[in-house]
Amino acid sequence: MREVVDPWQILRAGGVPLALPTMRAHVQPDELAAATRAAIAMGPSGRDAEALAAWIFAWQQHWPRSFAANLGDDAPAVTEWAAQHTVDANRYVKLRRIALENLAQRL
């Protein structure tokens, strides 16, 4: 039996800039895509949603082939969700910069 892992743990390991320290674990892009879908389905709000949205855009804009290949047909819906959860422009810039640094070490 496979252990059930919280999608937020996977996303934190994948570099989503949450308020907790980043985990140093190798996560495959397909695992990141599955965790992204699962986290969005959980209906995050507030800072968690803003951090996930900034990370989604960092992945989509800087590694577009990886993003499209791993999210497949869900890619447009995921980016639409991210656009709806990018609320504070200043916070977005900061979170996206952190997300880019984290993703550059992982993808």
MOPAC internal coordinates of N, CA, C and O (Angstrom, degrees):
PM7 1SCF
backbone

  N    0.0000 0     0.00 0     0.00 0    0    0    0
  C    1.4519 1     0.00 0     0.00 0    1    0    0
  C    1.5283 1   108.49 1     0.00 0    2    1    0
  O    1.2310 1   120.67 1   -45.36 1    3    2    1
  N    1.3265 1   116.32 1   134.64 1    3    2    1
  C    1.4605 1   121.85 1  -179.25 1    5    3    2
  C    1.5236 1   110.46 1   -86.89 1    6    5    3
  O    1.2310 1   120.79 1   -42.61 1    7    6    5
  N    1.3155 1   116.10 1   137.39 1    7    6    5
  C    1.4555 1   122.25 1   179.73 1    9    7    6
  C    1.5192 1   110.13 1   -67.61 1   10    9    7
  O    1.2310 1   120.61 1   -44.40 1   11   10    9
  N    1.3329 1   116.44 1   135.60 1   11   10    9
  C    1.4540 1   121.37 1   176.81 1   13   11   10
  C    1.5279 1   108.01 1   -82.53 1   14   13   11
  O    1.2310 1   121.04 1   -53.54 1   15   14   13
  N    1.3203 1   115.62 1   126.46 1   15   14   13
  C    1.4582 1   121.05 1  -178.16 1   17   15   14
  C    1.5319 1   108.77 1  -113.54 1   18   17   15
  O    1.2310 1   121.13 1   -43.86 1   19   18   17
  N    1.3119 1   115.44 1   136.14 1   19   18   17
  C    1.4509 1   121.86 1   177.07 1   21   19   18
  C    1.5286 1   109.00 1   -62.79 1   22   21   19
  O    1.2310 1   119.47 1   -51.44 1   23   22   21
  N    1.3277 1   118.62 1   128.56 1   23   22   21
  C    1.4644 1   120.18 1  -179.96 1   25   23   22
  C    1.5321 1   112.57 1   -57.17 1   26   25   23
  O    1.2310 1   120.16 1   149.08 1   27   26   25
  N    1.3206 1   117.29 1   -30.92 1   27   26   25
  C    1.4666 1   119.62 1   179.71 1   29   27   26
  C    1.5246 1   111.44 1   -68.02 1   30   29   27
  O    1.2310 1   119.81 1   149.63 1   31   30   29
  N    1.3362 1   117.98 1   -30.37 1   31   30   29
  C    1.4668 1   120.20 1   175.23 1   33   31   30
  C    1.5213 1   109.83 1   -65.79 1   34   33   31
  O    1.2310 1   120.47 1   137.82 1   35   34   33
  N    1.3201 1   116.71 1   -42.18 1   35   34   33
  C    1.4663 1   121.28 1   178.68 1   37   35   34
  C    1.5230 1   109.78 1   -64.24 1   38   37   35
  O    1.2310 1   120.56 1   134.77 1   39   38   37
  N    1.3220 1   116.54 1   -45.23 1   39   38   37
  C    1.4639 1   120.19 1  -179.14 1   41   39   38
  C    1.5218 1   111.21 1   -65.52 1   42   41   39
  O    1.2310 1   120.11 1   141.72 1   43   42   41
  N    1.3192 1   117.39 1   -38.28 1   43   42   41
  C    1.4604 1   120.08 1   176.26 1   45   43   42
  C    1.5200 1   110.00 1   -62.69 1   46   45   43
  O    1.2310 1   120.46 1   137.45 1   47   46   45
  N    1.3304 1   116.73 1   -42.55 1   47   46   45
  C    1.4694 1   120.55 1   176.54 1   49   47   46
  C    1.5182 1   110.91 1   -64.98 1   50   49   47
  O    1.2310 1   120.41 1   151.43 1   51   50   49
  N    1.3374 1   116.83 1   -28.57 1   51   50   49
  C    1.4559 1   121.98 1   179.32 1   53   51   50
  C    1.5158 1   113.98 1   -84.10 1   54   53   51
  O    1.2310 1   120.02 1   178.05 1   55   54   53
  N    1.3196 1   117.58 1    -1.95 1   55   54   53
  C    1.4499 1   120.21 1   173.25 1   57   55   54
  C    1.5140 1   117.22 1   105.51 1   58   57   55
  O    1.2310 1   119.43 1  -171.11 1   59   58   57
  N    1.3336 1   118.69 1     8.89 1   59   58   57
  C    1.4625 1   118.80 1   176.34 1   61   59   58
  C    1.5282 1   107.51 1   -63.36 1   62   61   59
  O    1.2310 1   120.10 1   -52.92 1   63   62   61
  N    1.3382 1   117.42 1   127.08 1   63   62   61
  C    1.4654 1   120.73 1  -174.40 1   65   63   62
  C    1.5359 1   113.15 1   -77.94 1   66   65   63
  O    1.2310 1   121.20 1  -105.22 1   67   66   65
  N    1.3175 1   115.31 1    74.78 1   67   66   65
  C    1.4573 1   121.16 1   177.02 1   69   67   66
  C    1.5201 1   109.12 1   -86.60 1   70   69   67
  O    1.2310 1   120.36 1   -10.53 1   71   70   69
  N    1.3111 1   116.92 1   169.47 1   71   70   69
  C    1.4604 1   121.45 1  -177.01 1   73   71   70
  C    1.5256 1   112.63 1   -69.44 1   74   73   71
  O    1.2310 1   119.96 1   168.64 1   75   74   73
  N    1.3100 1   117.69 1   -11.36 1   75   74   73
  C    1.4625 1   121.79 1   178.92 1   77   75   74
  C    1.5178 1   110.29 1   -88.19 1   78   77   75
  O    1.2310 1   119.77 1   -22.90 1   79   78   77
  N    1.3123 1   118.05 1   157.10 1   79   78   77
  C    1.4688 1   119.51 1   176.55 1   81   79   78
  C    1.5352 1   110.59 1   -59.51 1   82   81   79
  O    1.2310 1   120.89 1   -37.72 1   83   82   81
  N    1.3228 1   115.90 1   142.28 1   83   82   81
  C    1.4613 1   120.97 1   179.79 1   85   83   82
  C    1.5187 1   109.48 1   -69.61 1   86   85   83
  O    1.2310 1   120.93 1   -44.42 1   87   86   85
  N    1.3092 1   115.82 1   135.58 1   87   86   85
  C    1.4594 1   121.28 1   176.57 1   89   87   86
  C    1.5216 1   108.36 1   -81.32 1   90   89   87
  O    1.2310 1   120.38 1   -35.45 1   91   90   89
  N    1.2986 1   116.88 1   144.55 1   91   90   89
  C    1.4611 1   121.85 1   176.66 1   93   91   90
  C    1.5179 1   108.22 1  -102.97 1   94   93   91
  O    1.2310 1   121.10 1   -92.77 1   95   94   93
  N    1.3071 1   115.50 1    87.23 1   95   94   93
  C    1.4564 1   120.88 1   178.23 1   97   95   94
  C    1.5213 1   107.88 1  -141.26 1   98   97   95
  O    1.2310 1   120.96 1   -32.58 1   99   98   97
  N    1.3182 1   115.78 1   147.42 1   99   98   97
  C    1.4582 1   119.70 1   178.78 1  101   99   98
  C    1.5276 1   109.19 1   -83.19 1  102  101   99
  O    1.2310 1   121.18 1   -53.87 1  103  102  101
  N    1.3269 1   115.35 1   126.13 1  103  102  101
  C    1.4557 1   121.57 1   179.39 1  105  103  102
  C    1.5223 1   107.68 1  -126.64 1  106  105  103
  O    1.2310 1   120.80 1   -47.87 1  107  106  105
  N    1.3056 1   116.08 1   132.13 1  107  106  105
  C    1.4620 1   121.43 1   179.11 1  109  107  106
  C    1.5362 1   110.19 1   -73.57 1  110  109  107
  O    1.2310 1   120.12 1   -31.63 1  111  110  109
  N    1.3374 1   117.37 1   148.37 1  111  110  109
  C    1.4724 1   120.02 1   179.21 1  113  111  110
  C    1.5319 1   113.32 1   -57.01 1  114  113  111
  O    1.2310 1   119.45 1   145.01 1  115  114  113
  N    1.3320 1   118.66 1   -34.99 1  115  114  113
  C    1.4631 1   118.76 1   178.71 1  117  115  114
  C    1.5295 1   111.27 1   -67.72 1  118  117  115
  O    1.2310 1   120.23 1   148.65 1  119  118  117
  N    1.3372 1   117.16 1   -31.35 1  119  118  117
  C    1.4636 1   120.85 1   175.27 1  121  119  118
  C    1.5237 1   110.33 1   -69.26 1  122  121  119
  O    1.2310 1   120.64 1   141.84 1  123  122  121
  N    1.3350 1   116.39 1   -38.16 1  123  122  121
  C    1.4593 1   120.40 1   176.75 1  125  123  122
  C    1.5254 1   110.63 1   -63.28 1  126  125  123
  O    1.2310 1   120.64 1   138.36 1  127  126  125
  N    1.3271 1   116.39 1   -41.64 1  127  126  125
  C    1.4661 1   120.25 1   179.57 1  129  127  126
  C    1.5298 1   110.60 1   -63.63 1  130  129  127
  O    1.2310 1   120.26 1   134.75 1  131  130  129
  N    1.3248 1   117.11 1   -45.25 1  131  130  129
  C    1.4722 1   120.65 1   179.60 1  133  131  130
  C    1.5268 1   110.59 1   -63.61 1  134  133  131
  O    1.2310 1   120.34 1   138.50 1  135  134  133
  N    1.3242 1   116.95 1   -41.50 1  135  134  133
  C    1.4617 1   120.56 1   179.14 1  137  135  134
  C    1.5292 1   110.83 1   -67.01 1  138  137  135
  O    1.2310 1   120.26 1   143.76 1  139  138  137
  N    1.3262 1   117.11 1   -36.24 1  139  138  137
  C    1.4697 1   120.82 1   177.39 1  141  139  138
  C    1.5155 1   110.25 1   -61.98 1  142  141  139
  O    1.2310 1   120.79 1   131.83 1  143  142  141
  N    1.3293 1   116.09 1   -48.17 1  143  142  141
  C    1.4760 1   119.90 1   178.12 1  145  143  142
  C    1.5273 1   110.73 1   -58.45 1  146  145  143
  O    1.2310 1   120.57 1   134.01 1  147  146  145
  N    1.3348 1   116.52 1   -45.99 1  147  146  145
  C    1.4618 1   121.18 1  -177.72 1  149  147  146
  C    1.5234 1   111.52 1   -64.76 1  150  149  147
  O    1.2310 1   120.45 1   137.65 1  151  150  149
  N    1.3363 1   116.74 1   -42.35 1  151  150  149
  C    1.4662 1   120.09 1  -179.86 1  153  151  150
  C    1.5255 1   111.02 1   -64.90 1  154  153  151
  O    1.2310 1   120.27 1   137.78 1  155  154  153
  N    1.3193 1   117.10 1   -42.22 1  155  154  153
  C    1.4649 1   120.35 1   178.20 1  157  155  154
  C    1.5263 1   110.09 1   -62.35 1  158  157  155
  O    1.2310 1   120.40 1   139.68 1  159  158  157
  N    1.3261 1   116.85 1   -40.32 1  159  158  157
  C    1.4667 1   120.88 1   179.45 1  161  159  158
  C    1.5267 1   111.99 1   -63.78 1  162  161  159
  O    1.2310 1   120.33 1   156.06 1  163  162  161
  N    1.3332 1   116.97 1   -23.94 1  163  162  161
  C    1.4674 1   121.37 1   178.49 1  165  163  162
  C    1.5244 1   111.92 1   -75.68 1  166  165  163
  O    1.2310 1   120.29 1   167.92 1  167  166  165
  N    1.3344 1   117.04 1   -12.08 1  167  166  165
  C    1.4619 1   121.37 1   178.06 1  169  167  166
  C    1.5127 1   114.73 1    71.17 1  170  169  167
  O    1.2310 1   119.85 1  -128.05 1  171  170  169
  N    1.3404 1   117.90 1    51.95 1  171  170  169
  C    1.4637 1   118.92 1   179.83 1  173  171  170
  C    1.5243 1   111.53 1   -64.37 1  174  173  171
  O    1.2310 1   121.61 1   -23.30 1  175  174  173
  N    1.3180 1   114.53 1   156.70 1  175  174  173
  C    1.4684 1   119.78 1   178.17 1  177  175  174
  C    1.5209 1   108.60 1  -141.21 1  178  177  175
  O    1.2310 1   121.45 1    -4.95 1  179  178  177
  N    1.3111 1   114.84 1   175.05 1  179  178  177
  C    1.4529 1   120.76 1   175.74 1  181  179  178
  C    1.5135 1   113.19 1    61.30 1  182  181  179
  O    1.2310 1   121.22 1    39.33 1  183  182  181
  N    1.3255 1   115.27 1  -140.67 1  183  182  181
  C    1.4596 1   121.29 1  -174.84 1  185  183  182
  C    1.5269 1   113.21 1   -64.63 1  186  185  183
  O    1.2310 1   120.04 1   145.54 1  187  186  185
  N    1.3301 1   117.52 1   -34.46 1  187  186  185
  C    1.4617 1   119.44 1   177.62 1  189  187  186
  C    1.5237 1   110.68 1   -62.17 1  190  189  187
  O    1.2310 1   120.57 1   135.89 1  191  190  189
  N    1.3338 1   116.52 1   -44.11 1  191  190  189
  C    1.4648 1   120.33 1   179.22 1  193  191  190
  C    1.5303 1   110.97 1   -65.89 1  194  193  191
  O    1.2310 1   120.35 1   139.65 1  195  194  193
  N    1.3266 1   116.95 1   -40.35 1  195  194  193
  C    1.4653 1   120.00 1   179.09 1  197  195  194
  C    1.5303 1   111.43 1   -64.76 1  198  197  195
  O    1.2310 1   120.40 1   138.91 1  199  198  197
  N    1.3187 1   116.84 1   -41.09 1  199  198  197
  C    1.4682 1   120.75 1   178.93 1  201  199  198
  C    1.5206 1   110.62 1   -65.37 1  202  201  199
  O    1.2310 1   120.36 1   136.72 1  203  202  201
  N    1.3257 1   116.92 1   -43.28 1  203  202  201
  C    1.4581 1   120.74 1   179.18 1  205  203  202
  C    1.5287 1   110.38 1   -64.86 1  206  205  203
  O    1.2310 1   120.06 1   138.41 1  207  206  205
  N    1.3153 1   117.49 1   -41.59 1  207  206  205
  C    1.4668 1   121.30 1   179.49 1  209  207  206
  C    1.5256 1   111.35 1   -61.95 1  210  209  207
  O    1.2310 1   120.14 1   135.34 1  211  210  209
  N    1.3224 1   117.34 1   -44.66 1  211  210  209
  C    1.4735 1   120.58 1   179.31 1  213  211  210
  C    1.5233 1   110.60 1   -63.42 1  214  213  211
  O    1.2310 1   120.51 1   138.95 1  215  214  213
  N    1.3157 1   116.64 1   -41.05 1  215  214  213
  C    1.4700 1   121.81 1   178.83 1  217  215  214
  C    1.5279 1   110.87 1   -64.99 1  218  217  215
  O    1.2310 1   120.55 1   137.56 1  219  218  217
  N    1.3342 1   116.55 1   -42.44 1  219  218  217
  C    1.4709 1   121.17 1   177.77 1  221  219  218
  C    1.5310 1   109.79 1   -58.28 1  222  221  219
  O    1.2310 1   120.11 1   132.38 1  223  222  221
  N    1.3208 1   117.40 1   -47.62 1  223  222  221
  C    1.4606 1   119.86 1  -179.64 1  225  223  222
  C    1.5268 1   112.01 1   -66.29 1  226  225  223
  O    1.2310 1   119.94 1   143.65 1  227  226  225
  N    1.3189 1   117.72 1   -36.35 1  227  226  225
  C    1.4671 1   119.82 1   176.90 1  229  227  226
  C    1.5265 1   109.81 1   -61.58 1  230  229  227
  O    1.2310 1   120.18 1   135.15 1  231  230  229
  N    1.3173 1   117.27 1   -44.85 1  231  230  229
  C    1.4698 1   121.55 1   179.15 1  233  231  230
  C    1.5278 1   110.08 1   -64.42 1  234  233  231
  O    1.2310 1   120.81 1   130.65 1  235  234  233
  N    1.3214 1   116.06 1   -49.35 1  235  234  233
  C    1.4665 1   121.59 1  -175.69 1  237  235  234
  C    1.5316 1   112.24 1   -63.88 1  238  237  235
  O    1.2310 1   119.88 1   140.82 1  239  238  237
  N    1.3151 1   117.84 1   -39.18 1  239  238  237
  C    1.4662 1   120.84 1  -174.84 1  241  239  238
  C    1.5279 1   113.60 1   -84.22 1  242  241  239
  O    1.2310 1   119.93 1   150.36 1  243  242  241
  N    1.3222 1   117.73 1   -29.64 1  243  242  241
  C    1.4615 1   119.98 1  -175.70 1  245  243  242
  C    1.5242 1   113.88 1  -103.43 1  246  245  243
  O    1.2310 1   120.20 1   159.61 1  247  246  245
  N    1.3129 1   117.21 1   -20.39 1  247  246  245
  C    1.4723 1   122.06 1   176.57 1  249  247  246
  C    1.5344 1   107.86 1  -133.45 1  250  249  247
  O    1.2310 1   120.38 1  -119.21 1  251  250  249
  N    1.3416 1   116.88 1    60.79 1  251  250  249
  C    1.4724 1   120.33 1  -172.11 1  253  251  250
  C    1.5230 1   113.62 1   -61.50 1  254  253  251
  O    1.2310 1   119.41 1   142.92 1  255  254  253
  N    1.3231 1   118.73 1   -37.08 1  255  254  253
  C    1.4728 1   119.68 1   179.84 1  257  255  254
  C    1.5216 1   110.90 1   -67.00 1  258  257  255
  O    1.2310 1   120.35 1   137.01 1  259  258  257
  N    1.3297 1   116.94 1   -42.99 1  259  258  257
  C    1.4605 1   121.06 1   177.90 1  261  259  258
  C    1.5320 1   110.20 1   -62.85 1  262  261  259
  O    1.2310 1   120.88 1   135.44 1  263  262  261
  N    1.3250 1   115.92 1   -44.56 1  263  262  261
  C    1.4699 1   121.21 1   179.81 1  265  263  262
  C    1.5279 1   110.27 1   -59.46 1  266  265  263
  O    1.2310 1   120.66 1   128.44 1  267  266  265
  N    1.3114 1   116.35 1   -51.56 1  267  266  265
  C    1.4705 1   121.06 1  -177.81 1  269  267  266
  C    1.5263 1   111.58 1   -65.11 1  270  269  267
  O    1.2310 1   120.37 1   137.89 1  271  270  269
  N    1.3204 1   116.89 1   -42.11 1  271  270  269
  C    1.4637 1   120.15 1  -178.28 1  273  271  270
  C    1.5206 1   111.84 1   -65.37 1  274  273  271
  O    1.2310 1   120.03 1   142.33 1  275  274  273
  N    1.3214 1   117.54 1   -37.67 1  275  274  273
  C    1.4624 1   120.35 1  -175.23 1  277  275  274
  C    1.5158 1   113.98 1   -87.34 1  278  277  275
  O    1.2310 1   120.15 1   150.96 1  279  278  277
  N    1.3210 1   117.33 1   -29.04 1  279  278  277
  C    1.4670 1   119.31 1   177.92 1  281  279  278
  C    1.5198 1   112.21 1   -95.00 1  282  281  279
  O    1.2310 1   120.24 1   163.54 1  283  282  281
  N    1.3206 1   117.14 1   -16.46 1  283  282  281
  C    1.4572 1   121.21 1   175.07 1  285  283  282
  C    1.5146 1   112.76 1    54.02 1  286  285  283
  O    1.2310 1   121.26 1    47.64 1  287  286  285
  N    1.3221 1   115.19 1  -132.36 1  287  286  285
  C    1.4627 1   121.30 1  -177.76 1  289  287  286
  C    1.5302 1   113.33 1   -65.03 1  290  289  287
  O    1.2310 1   120.34 1   162.86 1  291  290  289
  N    1.3280 1   116.96 1   -17.14 1  291  290  289
  C    1.4649 1   120.63 1   179.86 1  293  291  290
  C    1.5303 1   112.89 1   -81.83 1  294  293  291
  O    1.2310 1   119.75 1   168.87 1  295  294  293
  N    1.3337 1   118.08 1   -11.13 1  295  294  293
  C    1.4604 1   121.00 1  -175.28 1  297  295  294
  C    1.5356 1   113.08 1   -54.38 1  298  297  295
  O    1.2310 1   118.61 1   132.03 1  299  298  297
  N    1.3356 1   120.26 1   -47.97 1  299  298  297
  C    1.4730 1   118.78 1   180.00 1  301  299  298
  C    1.5347 1   113.04 1   -62.14 1  302  301  299
  O    1.2310 1   120.05 1   140.02 1  303  302  301
  N    1.3200 1   117.50 1   -39.98 1  303  302  301
  C    1.4697 1   120.27 1   179.37 1  305  303  302
  C    1.5255 1   111.21 1   -67.01 1  306  305  303
  O    1.2310 1   120.50 1   143.06 1  307  306  305
  N    1.3198 1   116.64 1   -36.94 1  307  306  305
  C    1.4628 1   120.87 1   178.94 1  309  307  306
  C    1.5275 1   110.28 1   -65.92 1  310  309  307
  O    1.2310 1   119.99 1   135.25 1  311  310  309
  N    1.3339 1   117.62 1   -44.75 1  311  310  309
  C    1.4635 1   119.34 1   179.18 1  313  311  310
  C    1.5294 1   111.24 1   -68.44 1  314  313  311
  O    1.2310 1   120.04 1   146.90 1  315  314  313
  N    1.3161 1   117.52 1   -33.10 1  315  314  313
  C    1.4715 1   120.66 1   175.60 1  317  315  314
  C    1.5289 1   109.87 1   -64.74 1  318  317  315
  O    1.2310 1   120.70 1   136.60 1  319  318  317
  N    1.3222 1   116.26 1   -43.40 1  319  318  317
  C    1.4667 1   120.17 1   177.02 1  321  319  318
  C    1.5304 1   109.38 1   -59.41 1  322  321  319
  O    1.2310 1   120.49 1   134.28 1  323  322  321
  N    1.3194 1   116.67 1   -45.72 1  323  322  321
  C    1.4668 1   120.86 1  -179.21 1  325  323  322
  C    1.5323 1   110.86 1   -60.88 1  326  325  323
  O    1.2310 1   120.23 1   138.50 1  327  326  325
  N    1.3221 1   117.17 1   -41.50 1  327  326  325
  C    1.4670 1   120.57 1   179.40 1  329  327  326
  C    1.5300 1   111.00 1   -61.60 1  330  329  327
  O    1.2310 1   120.28 1   143.54 1  331  330  329
  N    1.3137 1   117.07 1   -36.46 1  331  330  329
  C    1.4643 1   121.11 1   179.96 1  333  331  330
  C    1.5257 1   112.37 1   -72.68 1  334  333  331
  O    1.2310 1   120.32 1   162.03 1  335  334  333
  N    1.3323 1   116.98 1   -17.97 1  335  334  333
  C    1.4661 1   120.82 1  -176.84 1  337  335  334
  C    1.5259 1   113.37 1  -111.34 1  338  337  335
  O    1.2310 1   120.89 1  -165.89 1  339  338  337
  N    1.3247 1   115.90 1    14.11 1  339  338  337
  C    1.4605 1   121.09 1   173.26 1  341  339  338
  C    1.5236 1   105.79 1   -96.95 1  342  341  339
  O    1.2310 1   120.95 1   -83.42 1  343  342  341
  N    1.3203 1   115.78 1    96.58 1  343  342  341
  C    1.4546 1   121.16 1  -169.73 1  345  343  342
  C    1.5274 1   112.39 1  -100.18 1  346  345  343
  O    1.2310 1   120.18 1   126.51 1  347  346  345
  N    1.3029 1   117.27 1   -53.49 1  347  346  345
  C    1.4618 1   122.99 1  -175.63 1  349  347  346
  C    1.5280 1   108.81 1  -101.70 1  350  349  347
  O    1.2310 1   120.26 1   -66.20 1  351  350  349
  N    1.3271 1   117.11 1   113.80 1  351  350  349
  C    1.4664 1   121.21 1  -175.39 1  353  351  350
  C    1.5273 1   112.50 1   -60.00 1  354  353  351
  O    1.2310 1   120.09 1   139.71 1  355  354  353
  N    1.3164 1   117.43 1   -40.29 1  355  354  353
  C    1.4590 1   120.17 1  -179.90 1  357  355  354
  C    1.5244 1   111.50 1   -66.84 1  358  357  355
  O    1.2310 1   120.41 1   135.84 1  359  358  357
  N    1.3134 1   116.83 1   -44.16 1  359  358  357
  C    1.4667 1   120.75 1   178.46 1  361  359  358
  C    1.5290 1   109.68 1   -64.75 1  362  361  359
  O    1.2310 1   120.47 1   141.19 1  363  362  361
  N    1.3347 1   116.71 1   -38.81 1  363  362  361
  C    1.4666 1   120.73 1   178.95 1  365  363  362
  C    1.5279 1   110.96 1   -59.13 1  366  365  363
  O    1.2310 1   120.06 1   134.00 1  367  366  365
  N    1.3217 1   117.49 1   -46.00 1  367  366  365
  C    1.4640 1   121.30 1  -179.03 1  369  367  366
  C    1.5302 1   109.97 1   -60.52 1  370  369  367
  O    1.2310 1   120.43 1   134.25 1  371  370  369
  N    1.3089 1   116.77 1   -45.75 1  371  370  369
  C    1.4663 1   120.97 1  -179.97 1  373  371  370
  C    1.5293 1   110.68 1   -63.52 1  374  373  371
  O    1.2310 1   120.06 1   130.84 1  375  374  373
  N    1.3270 1   117.48 1   -49.16 1  375  374  373
  C    1.4605 1   121.08 1  -178.20 1  377  375  374
  C    1.5264 1   111.75 1   -64.66 1  378  377  375
  O    1.2310 1   120.33 1   142.13 1  379  378  377
  N    1.3217 1   116.98 1   -37.87 1  379  378  377
  C    1.4613 1   120.69 1   179.79 1  381  379  378
  C    1.5277 1   111.06 1   -66.41 1  382  381  379
  O    1.2310 1   120.36 1   141.21 1  383  382  381
  N    1.3275 1   116.92 1   -38.79 1  383  382  381
  C    1.4616 1   120.64 1   177.36 1  385  383  382
  C    1.5320 1   110.32 1   -62.23 1  386  385  383
  O    1.2310 1   120.45 1   135.30 1  387  386  385
  N    1.3144 1   116.75 1   -44.70 1  387  386  385
  C    1.4680 1   120.77 1   177.89 1  389  387  386
  C    1.5220 1   110.11 1   -64.11 1  390  389  387
  O    1.2310 1   120.47 1   136.86 1  391  390  389
  N    1.3296 1   116.71 1   -43.14 1  391  390  389
  C    1.4623 1   121.03 1   179.49 1  393  391  390
  C    1.5282 1   111.12 1   -61.05 1  394  393  391
  O    1.2310 1   120.37 1   137.99 1  395  394  393
  N    1.3304 1   116.90 1   -42.01 1  395  394  393
  C    1.4653 1   120.82 1   178.19 1  397  395  394
  C    1.5293 1   111.63 1   -60.61 1  398  397  395
  O    1.2310 1   120.76 1   134.56 1  399  398  397
  N    1.3126 1   116.15 1   -45.44 1  399  398  397
  C    1.4625 1   119.76 1   178.53 1  401  399  398
  C    1.5300 1   110.71 1   -60.33 1  402  401  399
  O    1.2310 1   121.01 1   135.99 1  403  402  401
  N    1.3237 1   115.68 1   -44.01 1  403  402  401
  C    1.4622 1   120.11 1  -179.25 1  405  403  402
  C    1.5187 1   111.45 1   -66.51 1  406  405  403
  O    1.2310 1   120.08 1   134.73 1  407  406  405
  N    1.3151 1   117.45 1   -45.27 1  407  406  405
  C    1.4639 1   121.00 1  -179.20 1  409  407  406
  C    1.5221 1   111.95 1   -65.11 1  410  409  407
  O    1.2310 1   120.24 1   143.64 1  411  410  409
  N    1.3175 1   117.15 1   -36.36 1  411  410  409
  C    1.4676 1   120.75 1  -179.62 1  413  411  410
  C    1.5265 1   110.89 1   -60.43 1  414  413  411
  O    1.2310 1   120.11 1   152.08 1  415  414  413
  N    1.3094 1   117.40 1   -27.92 1  415  414  413
  C    1.4643 1   121.08 1   178.42 1  417  415  414
  C    1.5253 1   112.07 1   -85.36 1  418  417  415
  O    1.2310 1   120.39 1   168.69 1  419  418  417
  N    1.3317 1   116.86 1   -11.31 1  419  418  417
  C    1.4650 1   120.18 1  -172.49 1  421  419  418
  C    1.5290 1   114.76 1  -114.71 1  422  421  419
  O    1.2310 1   120.39 1   150.18 1  423  422  421
  N    1.3272 1   116.85 1   -29.82 1  423  422  421
  C    1.4704 1   118.34 1  -177.60 1  425  423  422
  C    1.5130 1   111.44 1   -98.14 1  426  425  423
  O    1.2310 1   120.10 1   180.00 1  427  426  425

